Amino acid sequence: MAGPPPMPDWMPPMPTQVVSDGATQQNLSISISNASMQIIGYVQDGAGNAIADAEAFAYQPMGTGMGAHAKTDTNGKFTLKVAAAGTYSVGVFKPGLPGAPDRTVKVAANTGASDDNSTADITVDGSLITASNKFIFKIQKPDYTISGKVTNGTNPVSYAPVWAYQPNGMGHAETMTDASGNYILYVGNGTWIVQANIPGYGDSQAQTVVVDGASMTQNIAPDSSVTYYDISGTVTINDAAQTYMPIRAVEYDSNGNYLGNEYNGQTDASGNYSISVPGSASGKYYRVDIWTPDFGEVELTTDGVADNPANVEVTTADKTGQNITITSGNLNTVTLTFTNGTSSQSAIIDIDGVSGTPPKPTGFHKTINLAALDSSSNVLLPDGDYMFQMNVPGLGGFVPDGGNPVTISGAVAATFTLPDSSTELFTITGTVDDGTNPIEGAWVWMGNPTTGVHIGTSTDGSGNYSITVKAGTYKMGVEMPGYAPQQPTDITVSADASGQDYSLAAASQFITGRIYADANSNSSYDSGEEVANGWVWVEETTTKQIAGAPTDIDGTFSIGVVDGTYILRGTAEGYSDTKFASPITVSGSGSSGNNINLTVDANWSSKLKSKPVTPASGGTLDDSSSSGTGVKVIAPPNALGSETSTGTMKTNEVSSVSKTSSAEPLGGKGKEITAQDNSGQAITNLNDDIEVELNYYKEDITEAGVTDMSKLKLLTNSYWDTSVGDWVPISTTKKAYTKASASDTEWTTQTDFDAFVDNLDSNPDAYSDYKITLQSTTSHLTIFGATTPSDLTAPSAPTGLSQAAGNGTSIALDWADNSEADLMEYEIYRSTSSGVTAVDANQVNTSQVAVSNFTDSTTTAWTSYYYTVTAVDDAANESGVATEIQVCSNSAVSNGTVAADCSITCNEGYTQSGNSCVAQGGGGVGSSAPASTTGQAVATPSQGGTVSKTNSDGSSAKVVLPAEAVSENATITVAPKTQVSITVSRPVPVGKSVVGNYVYQFTAVSGTTAVNTFSKAVTITLKYTNAQ
């Protein structure tokens, strides 16, 4: 691996697609920009040592040009050359080492400032880069390595992806083998799972490597106990052999579940292919399909496995004649037309094959990108039934006028009707500046949490923007790294509107701190507990302004804000979204030392998939199983570049993401998709669009905490753009697949996505399982996620908070139900003084409380407490506090009443003795023993109990159980009975008589078992009137 050539002094332009008829001459002009502006930086480890041969790159996700790249020298220095001023995402990595978050870099014309850069002024995090303030990336370099060689069992395998991860999800590292098959991964102490993807054999067996104070060696080879067999055939579509195209076989089990194993091959000059896969005597099931630019994803002509997505079974012999054949006579011209379509509108159209009733997916899939909708477009499809889904940015999803599915047999038309741009669409325009000068590259967005519309655009060189939307009510805002966050505004659109201007103030106050994992449980940060490469963000409590920032390898962060009160949160891979202990108030100056002790996410598991791909040929990365990342990527030939040497594509799930003022990712997770060429150079901006599919299963939606299922209608794919600090929505089609029972081996395609969501809203368990598929195309690689417009509206504060019971060691609370559809839980807070606030230090519930009552079992007897409650929705918005109540942990006392401050008022004829009311002139049992005058009470082992009953004539009976009289709580009862009812069955002895009008029945019951004997003597006292 000799490495990439030096970065030229010009910026390669984005590729232009040209369609040729093979006869007409076409002229194409290509403009090359002079790359004269430099971004100079350094890459170091945590100790400040230079890291040589690290890759550095800069790109603009929404800009032009292919981006810049460079390698660090022996001093760790890199120089990136760009052609134009603007805001760039800049990143660095070195194969085998953990990654580092991309940084936002503003490139401006050189002003002659003494900044050690004569080509441009470079600003990072609002600070000008100078000789004394260098642009430095820190990469965590662990102390140990796992290294070895990857072979196919005999020979070394060059340029194979290798990765390692910790089962608890706290770390991962990736690299490629060199020309000799050698690899090296930098890791820390712990247990690591190491794998490689070996061409022709798929993913290797997972190897467990324990690192404990020393580097380890682990060679990787295919499992020698597995026998491989060949699936072979020919691919011919439209009477033409499909040559030099990647083809794959993916493995399913007998129940139709994708197992995440993918085996690859390539057609030759005649369209022939051969794929090696494991076989077994009991049979293994594979789905063979191929993707071509003209015809999409097509499977085998014959289906060898009934009622299963797989189409070929492999036992202990090769499978020949597994052909994919579609003749020209079976291809129909389908004309796509767009009523009210305009030249300024673009769209993505997904076409998926279905068959049967209810419809089952056939596996055929084709995505079409249309740059304009003012004219029709044609597509060739075989006979069959198809689902058509179209998405237009800012307008949402559309289906053909006749609905889905559409039956294709001969030439047909599919017509989509869009809103009339002259009467139903309106344009909002304005300018963004800093109070004096226009701001280029600011992200202006509009969103509607009810309809799911989420659209945005970047300002041009004059700070101008323009957004076209349908009539309606929207949230609107602007984001720009280096500037203080803006409060989202409400705007009602019913006509074109200009002058929607924004002025941003450069961030001059900062909230700083560190995220850490409290290894020694002392509730404070200690050296070595920092968590690297996390994400933190703040939300202003009144204006709902949101701003965020990545953490460095030492866990430190800095977020620019304006005056206000903020809720601070942090997260990192393997950790839950964790709220800082208390709100932070900023007034005139920043706030420092705000360290967040992250909470481990017990449900987190590392999800990562990597595979080799040849850029010139393209390929598919499929990790769409329920146990994987849920991602599927299809890269057309040359989309990743024109290199004929093997590179890699990788996807992994990340939690170092957050919601912004405009959008929030589902479940607080993103899907990072990256690619590297043969030399290890990052591939960011692409030569052609690739397809990105994100899949979410029922268990994912449950884990995400979605309670208002109607929000699923609002999902759209977005990518994280570091250069604007926000989620940028991309055209997305939505599909749903369901299984009615656990025994179903194939998915059923839902023809109406909204109706599917309505069913879930009525009954979250309407289906045994379901899968939501979000399909998009993209021109660059970064972190993607399924997002919804940010819900910034908190639930109402709970009402009717009251004490239901209190026995000293526990207090039962109750309150009225909240009515919000997206309500997720309640939080309970307690203090021993008035003015209890909703901060972590006061929270008493340690798990989710989904109902409107709670028992606090951590109280002390005869102690007064103050309680309040808040409501939280599934977007983590927390309400204001309920009206505070004061209660005593003991809510009742025999022969008296207990006030909220635990003061006791005894009934007439009784006086207070400790925490009891005793008859005047008498004594009592233990000061806190349970007591009752109703004839029934609960006696406890530790305190005993007292029960008494006074009759209307003044006579009474009293039973006292001392402590330890019973071994378990028991209900004791004393009940007066008339003499007649008793003496009939129990005659009075001769010569005796019963005093008074009553006899008494004394019982004790523990659970359902009668207690007839006691460990301590029980005192029974009977009182009579003088007359008696």
N, C-alpha and C positions, 0 to 999 in steps of 0.2 A: 504494500500500500504506500505508494510514493506520495500520496496526498494531492490535493487539488492544486491547479495552477494558481499563481499569484493573482490577486484581485486586480482586474484591469482598471484603467483610468476612465472608463466609460460604463454606463449602466445598461445592461442588457434589457431590451424592452420585453413586455409581455407578449407571448406568441399570438399570432393572428390566424384564425382558422380560415382556410381557403377550400372551397368545394370546386373541384374541376370536373368537367364533362369529358376530359381526355382529348378534346379537339380545339376548344377555343383558347386562344392566348389570353392570359391575364397579367396585368401589371400590378405589382405590389410595392408600395413605398414603406420602408422601415426607417424610423428615426432613432438614432442612437444619441443619448444624452451624455455630455461630459460629466464624469463623476469627480468633481473638484473639491467637494466638501468632505471633511474627514471627522470621524468619530474615533477618538483615541481613548483606550481604556486598558485596564490591567485585570488579570485573573490571578487570585491568590487563594491559598488554603487558610484555615482558621488561624494559623500562627503567623500569617503575613508572608509566607514563602511563595515565590513565583511558581505558577503551574504552566509549564511549557507545552506546546502542541495541543492546546485546548482550541476548540472551534468557537468562533464568534460570528454572529450574524445579525443583520438589521433588515427589517422589512416593514412595509406599510400594508396591513391587511386590506384596507380599502383604497390603497394608492395604486400607482402605476410602477412598472419596472419589476424586475425579478428579485430585487433585493441585493444586499452585499454580504460577502463572507470573507473571513480571514482566519489565520492561525496565530496563536500567541508565539512570541519568540522565547529565548531562554530567560528573559526577564519577565515573562508573563504578559508582555505588551502586545496589543493588537491595534490595527488601524483599519477601520471600515470606511470605504469611499462611497458616498452617495451623491446623487445628481441634483437634488433639490432640497430647499429648506422645507421643514415640516416636522411632524411628530412621528417617531419611529418606535417600533418594538425591537429591543436589542436583547439578545440572549447569548449565553455561553454554555458549553458542555464539553466534557471529555469522556469518551467511551470508558465504561467501567466504574466511573465515579457517580455519586448521586448528583442529580440536577440542581439547578438554581433557578428561581423565578425570573422571567423576563422583566426588563426595566423599561420605563418610558423615558425616551430621550427626545428633547426638542432641539432641532438643528435650525439655527438662524444665521443670517448673513454676518460675516465677520465685521466687528465694530472697531477693531484695533485694540481691544482691551488686553491687558497683560494676563492672558489666559493659557499660554503655552500652546496655542493653536492659531496659526495664521490663516487658516482656510475657513473657519466658521466659529460661531459662538455656540457652545454645547451646554445645555441646561438639563440637569437630572434632579428630580425631586425638588424643583423650584430653586436649585442652587447652581450658579455658573461654575463649570468645571475649569479649574486653574491648575497651575503647577503645584500649588499647595493644597488643592482640593481635588484630588484625582478621582477619576471615574473607576471605581474598583468593584469587581465582582468577587464574592467570596464563595468558594466551593468547598463543601465539607469533604475532607480527605481522611477516611477512616484509617486506623492503624494497621489493619491486617488485610490479607488478600485471600481469595479463592481462585486458583489458577489450574490450568490443565490443558488437555488437547481433546478436540472433538474429531471422531473418526466415524466412518460408515461401517465399522467393524474390522476394516483392514487398512484403508487409506485415510489420511487426514482430509478433513472437510474445510475448505477455505470459505471465509466470509459468511459463516453461519451465525445467526443471532443466538446469543447466550444471555440468560437472565437469572437473577437470584432474588428471592423475596423471603421475608420473615413471615411465618404463618400467622403471627399476631398483627400483621399489617403495618408494623412500625418502620419498615425500610425496604428498599429495593434498589437494584443496580442492573444495568444492561450494557452489553458490548457486542462486538462481532469478533469472530476468529480472524487471525491474520492469514496470510497466504499459506502458512504451514499448519493451519488448524489450531493454533495456540490461542488461548484467551486468558484474560486476567480481570477479576472483579475486585473492587475495593470495598471491604465490609468491616463492620464492628463485631464485637463479641455477641454471640447468640446462636440460635438455630436458624439455618437458612435452607431453603428449597432451591436447588439449582436445576435448570433445564436448558435444552438447546433445541432448535428446530433444524433437523437434518434433512436436506433435500432428498426426496425419494422415500423417506421414512417418517416424516411428520415430527411432531413433538416427541422428544426423548422421555424416558421414564424420569419421574421426579426423584432427584437424589437429595437426601438429607445430609447436610454438612454442619457439624457443630464447631464453631470457632470459639476457643477459650484461651485467649492470651497468645495465640500463635497463628500464623498463616497456614492455610490448608491446601492440599492438592486434590482435585477431583476430575478424572478423565470421564468423558461422556461418549457413549456409543449406543447404537440401537440394541434393544433387548434381544439377546441371542436365542431366547426361548421362543420367539415369535417367528412364524414362517410367513413370508410375503408372497402374494400371488398378483398376477397382472390382470387389470381390467383394460381391454383394448377395443378399438373400433375406429370409425371414420366420422368426421364432422363435415356435412355438406348442407349449406343453406342457400336457397335461391339458386340452386343448381351449381354453386361454386364451392370448392373446397375451402374451408376456413384454415388458413395457413399461419403457422407460427403464433398461435393464440394459446394463452394459458387455459388449462382445463383442470378440473379438480374433482375429487371424490370426498364427500364429507360423510362422517359416520353417524348413524342413528341406532338406537336400540329397538327392540321388538315392539315397544310401546310408542314409537314415533318421536322419542325425545332426542334432540340433537346433542351429541356427546362432546362437541367442541374439538373433535379430531378432524384434521383436514389434510388430504394427501394430494399432491400436485403433479401435473405433467404439462406437456406442450405439444400442440399439433406440429407435424412436419410439413414439408413442401407439398405433400399430397393430401393434407388434412387428416393423416393418421395420428393416433395418440396411443399411449400406454401409460397406465398409472399403477404403481405398486402399492398394495394395501395388505394389511394383516387378514388372514382367513382363519377359520376354525371349523371343526367337524359339525358343531351345532349351528354354524352360520353367522356371518356378520353382514350388516346391512349398510349400504352406501347409496348416496345420491350423487350421480354424476351429472354435472352441468357445465356449461361454458358460457362466457359472456363475450359478446362481440359488439363493437360500436354501432353497427347498423341494426342489429336484431335483438339486442338486450340479452337477458339471461334465459337460456334455453336448456331443457333437460333431455334425457334419452328419449328416443322415439317410442320405445317399448317400456312398459312398467313391469318390472319383475317382482315387485313386492306390493301386494294388495294392502289397501287401507293403511298406508304408511308413506311419509314423505320420501323415504328411500325408494330407489328404483332398480337396484341390483343386489342380489344376495351372493356372497362369496363364501364358499366352504373350503375345500382343500384342493382346488384346481383353478387354473386361470379361467377368466371369463372373456371370451372373444365375441366379436360381432355386436358389441354394445355401441350402436351407431346413433348419431344425431342427424336426422335427415328431414329437411323441409324443402320440398320442391317448389319451383316458381309457380306451378299451377295451384299450390295450396296457400299462396300468399295473396292477400287482398289489400287493395289500397283503401285506407281509411283516411278520410279528409277531416281535419280538425278545423272548425270555423268558430269565430268569436264575435258574437253580436255585441256591438258597442266597444269593441277592442280598439286601442289606439297604438300609435307607433312608440309612445313613451312608456307603455306598459310592458313588463316582462312576466314570464311565468315559468313554472316547473310543472310538468305533467307526468304523473306516474300511471303506468298501465300494468295491471296484474291479471294473469289468467286464473279463471275459476271453472269448476265443473260440478254438476250435480245439484241436488236440492236436499238440504241446504247447501249453499255453495262451498266447496273445498278449494283451497289454493292449489293450482297445478304446478307452481314454481316458476312459471314464466313471469319475467319482470323486465320492464323497459322504462327508462326515464328520459324525458325530452326536455331540453332547455330551449325556451323561445325568447329571443331578445326583443321581439315586437309582436303585438297582437292585432295589427291593422290588416293582416292578410292571413289566408288559410295556410295550413301546413299538412303534409301527407306523411303517413307512416304505414309500413307494410306489416300485416299481422296474419298468422294462420287462422283457419276456421276455428271458432270457439267463442266462449263467453269471457268478457273482460270487465274489470273494474277500472274506471277512469277517474282520476283525482287530479284537480288542478289547483295550484295556489298562486295568487297574484300578490306581490308585496303591498301591504297596507290595506288590501281588500279582503284577504282571507281565502277560504277554500270554495271550490265550485265543482259540481258534477255535471255531466251532460244533461241537457234539458229533459230527456226522457228518463233520467235516473239510471241507476246501476242494478244489475250488470247489463252490458251492451253485447248483443249477439252479433258476431261477425261471420258473414257468409256471403262472399262477393263484395263488391265495392259499396261502402256505406259512408255516411257522414256522422260525426259526433259534434254537436253544437253546444257551446258554452255561452250563456248570456251573462254579461257583466253590467254593472251599473252604468247608466248614461253619464258620460263625463261632463256633458253640458248642463245637466240638471241635478245630478246626484253626487258629484265629486267636487271638492273644493280645495283650494290651495292656500296654505298658510306660509307666509314669508316673514323674514326678519333678519336681524344682524346681531352678532355676538361680538362684544369688545371687552377691553379691560378698563373701561372708563375713558380711555384716550385713543387707543389703537385697536383695529380689528384683530380678532383671534382666528387664525386659520386652524382647521382640524378639530374644532370643538364638536362634540356629539350632541345634536339636538334630537330629542325623542318625544313621541306622543304615544300614549297607551290608554286602553280602556279595559279595566279589570273585569267588566261584565261581558263584553263581546270578544275579548281576547286579542283585539288589535294591538300590535306593538310594532312601531315603525320608527325609523330614525334616519338621519343623514348627517354628513360632516359639512362644516362651513368651508367656503372656498377662501381664496387668498384675500378677499375683501371682507371676510367674516359673514358673508351672506349665506342663507339657507332657504330651501323651499321643500315643503312636504304636502302631498296630496292625500286626502282622506275622505271618507264618507261623512255625511252629517252625523253629529252625535256629540256626546260629552266626553272629554278626554282629560287625563293628567298630562302635563307637559313640563319638560325640564331640559337642562343642559349639563353635560359632564365634560370635564377637562382636567387631566392630571396636572398638579401644580397649582390649581386654583381651588379656593374654598367651595364646598358643595353648595348648590342652590336649592332653595325650597321649591318643590314641584308646585305648579299652579294649575288651577282648573280652567278649562277653556271649552266653551260650547261653540261648535262649528255648524253654521247654517248657510254660510256664504264665504266667498274668498275673503281673506283677511291679511293685511300687511301690517308692518310695524310691531310685530310680536318680538321685541328686542330684549336682549339680556346683556347685563354688564357683570363680568366676573371679577372678583378681587383675588389677587395672588395670595395664597395661603401664607400667613405670617405668624400664626400661632399653631402649636403642635401638641397633640396628645402622644406621649411616648411611653414605652414600657417594654415588657418582655413576656413571651409565652414560655411556660415551663411545665414539667411534669414532676410533681412533688414526691420524689422517690423516698425520702425519709419522713414524710408525713408531718413536717413541722410547720406547715402552712406558710412557708416563705421560700423564696428562691435561694438555692445554694448552687455554687459552681458545679457544672456538669449536668444540671437538671434542665438546661435550655432545650427547646424543641426547634429544630431548624426548618426553614422553608415552609412556614405556615402562612396563615392569612388572618388579618384582623380588620375589623370595621366598626364604625360608630354610627349611631342613629340619633339625631337630635330629637328630644322627647316631644317637642311642640310642633316644629316645622316639618319633621320627618326627613330632614336632610340626611343623606347617607354618604359616607366616604370610607374608603378602605385602602389597605396597603399590604404588601407581602412582608414577611419577617426575614431577617438575615439568618445566616447559619448559627449565630449566637442567640437567636430567638428575639432580637430587638426589633422594634418597629417605630415608625413615626408617621402620624396622620395629620395633615393640615386641616384646620377648622377655623370657624369664626366663633364669636361669643355665643354661648348657649349651654344647655345641659344635655349630656350625651350618655347613651347606653353603649358600653364597649363590649365587644364579643371577639372571640378568637377560636381558631380551629387549626388542625393539621391532620395529615394522613394518620388514621388510627385513633383519632380523638373526636369527641362530639363537639358540636357548637356549644361553647362555654361562655357564660355571661360573667363579666367582671363583677366583683362583690357589690359595688354600689355605683350610682350615677356619678358622672364626672362633670363638674361645672367649670367652664372656661369663661373668664371675664378679664379681659385686658392682657392676659399672658397665658402661656400654655400650661399643661399639666404633665408632670413626669412621674416615674416610678409606679406606673399602673401595670403591675405584673399579674398575668392571668394564669392561674393554676388549671391547666386543661384536664378535662374529664375523659378517661379512656372510653372509647366507643366499643361496648361489649359485642356489638353485632358486626364490627368491621372485619373484613378479610381482604387480603391483598388480591386484586384481580388484574392480571396482566397477560398480554398475548403479543408475541412477536413472530414474524415469519420473513423468510427471504423473498425478495421480489426483484425482478430485472426491470429497471425503469422503461427501457425501450419496448418491452413486451407487455408491461402492465401486470395486473394480478388482483386477487381478492384476498382480503384479510377478514376472516369470519370468526368472530367471537360472540355470536348472537345468542348463545345458549343461556338458560336461566342462571347457570352457575358462573358464567363469564361476565365480561364487562357489558354485554348487550349490544356491542358495536359490530357493524359489518361495513367494510370499506371496499369499493370497487374502483380501481385505478385503471383507466384506459391506457392503451399503449402510448408512450411518450409523455403522459401527463406528469410523471415524476422526473422527467428528463429523458435524454436520448442515450444514456449510458447502456452498454450491453453487458456490463459486469454487474454482479449481484449486489444489491443493497438490502435494506430492511425497512419494513413497516411495523409499527408498534402501536398498541393502544393499552391504556391502563386507566383505572378509575381513580379519581382524585377527590379529596374533600376540602382541599385548600381553596375553596371558592365561597362566594357569599352572594346575597341579594344586593341589588343596587336600588336607587330610587325608581328605576324604570322596569326592572325584571328580577325574578328570583328563580334559581335553578331547582328542579324537582328533587326533593330529598336532600338538598344542600350538597349535591355531588355533581362533578363534571366528568367528562370522558376525554382524556388527552389522546390525541392522535398525532404521531410524529413519524418522520421518515428520514433515512440517511442513505447517502449514496455509498459506493464502494470504498471511498476514501474516508468515510466518517463525516462528511460535510452534511449539515442539516439541510433538508429540503423544506422550504417554507412556502413561498409563492410558487404556484404550479403552472406548467405549460398548458394545461387543460383542466376543466372541471372534473372532479372525482365525485362519486356518489358516497354519501354518508347516511347510514341507517342506524338509528338508535332504537333499541327495543326495551320495553319495560313490562315486566310480568306482574301478576297479581301480588306476589310476595314483595316486589319492589314498591308498589303503591302503598301496601300496608306498612312497610318499614319506613316509608317517607312520611307517614303520619297524616295522610290526606283524609280528612273527615268529610269535607264538602266535595263529593265526587263530581259535581258539575264543573269544577275547575279544570277537570281533564279536557273539557272542550276547548280550553284556552291554550293548550300546549303548543309550543312551536320550537323548532331547533334554533339555537343561537350559538354564537361563538364568543369567547372572551377576547376582547380587543384591549391589550395593554395600553395601546397608544391613546385610547379615549377613556379607559377605566370603566368600561361598561360592557354588558351583554348586547351584542348586535344581532338582531333577528335575521334569519334567512328563510327564503321560501320553503315551506314544509307541507307535505301531504301527510294526512293522518289515516291510519288503518287500524282496525281492531280484529282480533282473532280469538275465538272462544272454544272452550271444551265444556260440554254439559256435565260430564262425569269424569272421575279419575281414570276410568277404563278407556276413554277415548284415545285413539292412536293418531288421529289427524285433527288439525285445527279446522274450525268453521269460520269462513270469512263473513264478517258482519257488513251488510251492504249499506247501513246507515250509521255512521260513527256517533252522531248526536243521540240517536235512539239507543245505541249501546250504552252510552254514558247515563242516559236517563234511567235505564234499567239498574245500573249500579247505584245511582242516587237513591232509588227506591229500596234496593236491597244489595248491599256490598258483596253478598255471597250469592248473587244471582247466577253466577257461573262457577264451576269447579275450579277453573283456571282461565286466565285470559292474558293476552299479549297485545300491547299497544306499540305499533311500529310508526316511527316518525322518519320520513324520507326527505333528504335534501341533497343539493350539490354544493360544492365549495371550490374556491380557487386557491385556497391556502390551508395550511395545517396549524392547529393550535388546540386549545381546550374547547370542547363543545358541550352543550347540555340542553336538556329539555326545559324550557322556561315558560313562565306565565307572567303577565303584567304584574308588577309588585302590588300586593295588597298592603296598603299602608294604613288601613282602618282597623283600629283595635276594637274588640268587643266592648259592650257596655259593662260598667262595674257591677258585680253581683249585688243583689239586694236581699233584705230579709235575713241577714246573718243573726243567728241566735244560738244559745246553748241548749242542747237537747238533753244532756245528762252530764254527770260528773261524780266520780266515786273516789277522787283523790289522786289516784295514779293514772287516770285517763279522763279526758274531756271530749264529749261528743258534740260536734257542731252541725248545724243544718242551715241551708239558705235556699232561696228560690232558684229554679233552673234558669240559665240563660237561654235565649231563643235563637242565637246565631247558628246558621247552617254549618259554618266552618269551625265551630267551637271544638277545640281539641281536649282541653283540660283546665283544671283550676289549680291555683297555687295558694298555699295557706301560710300566713306569716304570724309570728307571735313575739311579744315582748313583755317584760315585767313592768314597763312604764308606758304611759300614754304616748300616742303619736307613733305607733308602730309603722315602719316603712317597708316597702316591698323590695328588700335587698336580701342577698343570699344568706347573710348572717342571721336573719330573722326567719328564714324559711324552715318549716318543720316537716313538710311532706318530703319524703325521699324517693318517691315513685309517682307515676302518673295518677292523678285523681280525676276520673272522667265523670263522676256523679256529684250531685250537689250536697254531699255530706261527707264528714271526715271525723275520725276519732284520733285524737292526739294522745298517744300512750306514753309520752315522755314527761308527764307532769309530776309535780311533787304535791303531796297532800296539804290541804289548807294553805294554798298559795294562790294569789290573785294574778291573773294574766290578762293581757290585751291581745285581741285577735283581729285580723282583717283577711280578706280573700280577694284574689284577682282572677280574671278569666283570660285564657290564652287561646288564640285560634291556630289553625294549621299553617299559618305563615309566621308564627312566633310573635305576633303582635299581642302585647299584654295590656289588659285594661287598667284603668285607674283602680284604686283600692275601694273595697266595700266600706260602708260606714263602720267604724271600729266599735267593738264591744268589749266590755270588761266583764270577766267571769271569775268565779272561784272554782278551784279544782274539785271542791266538795260542794255539790249543789244542794244538799239537804242535810238536816240534822233532826233527830227525834225530838219532839216536843218543842220545836222552834223553827226559825227560818234563817237562811244564810244569805247575806248580801254579796254583791259582786266583789267587794273588797275583803271578803271572808269574815266580816263581822257577824256575830250571832245574836239574834233576838229570840229569847226563850218565851214560850207560852206562859199564860198566867198559871201560877202554882208551881212554876219551875224556875230554876236558877242555873246560870252557866257555871260549869265546872270543866275547865280546860276547853275542849272543843265539843262539849256535850251539854245538854240541858237535863238536869236531874230534878226530881221532886224536892221541893223545899224541905230540908231536914233529912234527905236521903242521900245515898251515894250512887254511884254508877259504875259501869264497866269501863274498859279502856277508853281513853279520851277520843279515839277516832274509830271505835268499833261501829259497824253498820247498825242502825237502830230504826225502829218503825213503831208507830202507834196505830197502824191500820190493821194489825193482826197478822201481817206477813212481812218478812225481811229476808235478806240474804246474809248468811254467816260465812265468814272467810276463815281460812286456816290461821292467818297471821293476826287477825283482830277479833275473831269471834263475832257475836252479834246479839242484838236485843230485840225482842218483839213483845208488844203489849196490846191489850184490847180492853177498853173501858165500855161497860154496858150502860144502857139508858138509866138504870136504877142506881148507878154509882158504883156498883161492884166491878171488879176488874181482875185480869190475869196477866202475869208478866213472866216471860221465860228469858233467862240470861245464859248464853253460851260463852264461856271464856275462850281466850286464844288457844289454839291447838286442840279444841274439842272435836273439830272435824278436819279431815285430811284434804278435802276438796270443797269448793264453794257449795253451799247447800241452802235451799229455800226452806225457811222454818215458818210454821204457821201455828197460831193458837186461835181456836174457833169455839165460841160459846154454843152449847147445845141445850135444848130444854130438857128438864128432868125426865119428862115422859118418854121422849125419843130414845133416851139412853137406858132408863131403868127397865124398859120392856125386855131388852136382851141381856141386860146386865143388872139383875135385881140387887137392891140394897140389902146388905147383910141384916139378919134378924137383930133387932134391938138397936139399929143404927138409923140415922136419917141424913139427908143431904142438906147442907146449909145453903140458904139462898135459893134463887130460882134457876141457877145454871150449873151445868157441869161443863168441862172444857176438854176439847180434843187437841192434842199437841202432836204435830207431824214434822218430819224433816225429809227432804228429797234432794238428792244430788243427781242432776240430769234427769233420768227416768227411774233411778234406783232409790228405793226407800232406805233411809238411814235409821237403824233401830238401836244402835249402841254408839256411845261417844267416848273419846279418849280422856276427857276431863269431865268432872261432875258438872251437871247442869242445874242451875238454881231456878226453882219455880215459886212464884209468890202470888197468892190469892188474897184479894182485899174484899171486905164485906162492909155493908152499912151497919150502923148501930142497931137498927131494927132487926137486921138479919142475924 
